[in-house]
Amino acid sequence: TVLSEKPTTFTITVTSEAGENDETVQTTLKFTYREKYPDEAPLYEIVSQENLDDNDVTDIIKLLEQQAEENLGMVMIFTLVSAVQEKLNEIVDQIKTRREEEKKQKEREAEEEEKQRFHGTPVTIENFLNWKAKFDAELLEIKRKKMKEEEQAGKNKLSGKQLFEMDHNLDTSDIQFLEEAGNSVEVDESLFQEMDDLELEDEEDDPDYNPV
């Protein structure tokens, strides 16, 4: 796109070839001829870009500077644009490589995390002794608490003598229980047969009977 004729100023948009996922990178270059062009390099700048980071833009500017210096005395716009085109194609390939590296890095991190989860921390003499000391201290504390609870429970448990001394009604409780139970016991007489219906041998008829 020609912007002016004096001085001659124009823009050229350069787009890379499509990458693996059809992504592209693009930049628009602005050139201005100097009075002594091509014996002196044209002015150039990047006026817009797509999918390029700051490092990519810096690399393209350096590339233009290098190519302009190498082609002084010759018409060079085509050469400069071609160099930028190749650079953009390289950047697309680098994007693919970066993505693959990032994917591999994530996979390595996931594998390492999985190993750590299953294998845990490697045991050394130092960390084992630290763990053992902590474990023994926790175990001792548990035993102390248990002994304290048992001791407290023993103090709170009263003996039969102590219960009797606290409540003198306990000496009559058994009698009261028996009396109350005796008054409330019912006998089902139907469970017994008439004595006459029972076939019992008279003791005197028993040859082995000995009254003594």
HELIX and SHEET records of a PDB file:
HELIX    1   1 ASP A   54  GLU A   70  1                                  17    
HELIX    2   2 ILE A   77  HIS A  119  1                                  43    
HELIX    3   3 ILE A  125  ASN A  156  1                                  32    
HELIX    4   4 GLY A  160  MET A  166  1                                   7    
HELIX    5   5 LEU A  170  SER A  184  1                                  15    
HELIX    6   6 GLU A  189  LEU A  191  5                                   3    
HELIX    7   7 MET A  195  ASP A  197  5                                   3    
HELIX    8   8 GLU A  203  ASP A  205  5                                   3    
SHEET    1   A 4 VAL A   2  GLU A   5  0                                        
SHEET    2   A 4 THR A   8  THR A  15 -1                                        
SHEET    3   A 4 GLN A  26  THR A  32 -1                                        
SHEET    4   A 4 LEU A  43  GLU A  50 -1                                        
END                                                                             
